[in-house]
Amino acid sequence: MNFEDIKTIGIVGAGTMGQGIAQICAQAGYKTILFDINAQVLQKAEATTVKNLDKGIERGKLTEADKQAALENLSYTGDTLQLSCDVIIEAVVERLEVKQSIFKDLDAVNTPNTIFASNTSSIPITQIAAGIPNPERVVGMHFFNPAHIMKLVEVISGAATSPEVAKTIRQLALKLDKKPVMAKDSPGFIVNRVARHFYVEGLKLLEEGVADAKGIDRLMQASGFKMGPFELMDLIGVDTNYSVTSSMFEAFHYDPKFRPSRIQQQKVDAGHHGRKSGKGFYDYQ
């Protein structure tokens, strides 16, 4: 699949990341199909897209015509048979078996030339590609939240990834007005491996009673960070952040420096997932 051949992009998973990725693909002029098994999640994604586009108009970054063109490019479905595309980007839960199952199912409705890209933030691409037909077309395309605003995209090559496929995805990222960085396959890749300790150490301070979440956040902001670790976890999703930490803890053979926090696990168990649930380390209700 050459970059010029990309006309249709499928996104699997209509959560926060999937919705944002679908939006920018549609804005870039691609026919975009957003898939999710949950009809309510699809409805929420559609409403969020309209809201984001309206904000773009308010800020003078988009026109009404831009909005309408993007909406015309975007469709929603709960039927995998409609996901016959040139590029498919999965943006689902950070579980290896789920990602592999998705690509195996979609292999049946796509040609060997279809590129399978994963938005995983921590699972090695080589592991995801294992057992997938034509593993040379499996590549990492890791966006950052919120996907319609953040510029960085990590393009990750697994052991089997074709250099041409990685090049094509880099060109696609540029077309989406992103700044792609080529990365080798490793748990957490570049950003999440570096940033994991921003969260983990903050949580350790909280566990040890050194300071409360607000105090730690204020200190990090005073040091030059736009957001502290707890505000950022609430924005990303406490559950998502915990899942990534758990995945990296396992991938690094349970190295203690990646140990997930009991406090964070308790938040997840209680359904306190951050802004999206109305409560996390802070109360948004």
GIMO-V572518 format. One record per helix or strand of 2 or more residues. SS is the DSSP state (A for helix, B for strand). FROM is the first residue (numbers start at 1). LEN is the number of residues. If there is no record, write none. Layout:
# GIMO-V572518
SS_FROM_LEN + SS_FROM_LEN
This chain:
# GIMO-V572518
A_3_3 + B_8_5 + A_16_12 + B_31_5 + A_39_20 + A_64_10 + B_74_4 + A_80_3 + B_87_4 + A_96_12 + B_115_4 + A_125_5 + A_135_3 + B_138_5 + B_152_6 + A_163_13 + B_179_6 + A_191_17 + A_213_10 + A_229_8 + A_238_14 + A_256_3 + A_262_8 + A_275_3
